[in-house]
Amino acid sequence: MKEETAKLLGKADQALRAATILLDAGDAETAIGRAYYTMFHTAQAVLREKDLRFRKHGSVHAAYGQHFAKTGVLDPKFHRWLLAAFNARIKTDYDIESAIDNESAARTNEQAREFLETARRYLEGGA
């Protein structure tokens, strides 16, 4: 595994820990953002391992879909989850009328954990 890939997985781990702490504290809206960043850094990591680098969220989403979801290298559900978490983060960050319940945030957090664990196994050669 490349050093950059490992660093991105470390960022994903850190975001997941933060999401879990926030969720446990009852802060579902902030937790959803951290869960999204777990998925975002995970997607960046698998792309980086293929020497694909993108900084914009939409570019990461599209490239992940093209190289991992559409090809079936990793389960396409992870791409759907990534996009759904992004939309939830945008909504909770920018829409003052929006709210997210703890159940939805907990589900997204578990999806982020599963995505990260699956990507790590893939990157270590065992997916």
Buried (B, 14 or more C-beta within 10 A) or exposed (E): EEEBBBBBBEBBBBBBEBBBEBBEEEBBBBBBBBBBBBBBBBBBBBBBBEEBEBEEBEEBBEBBBEBBBEEEEBBBEBBEBBBBBBEBBBBBEEEEEEEBEBEBBBBBBBBBBBBBEBBBEBBEEEB
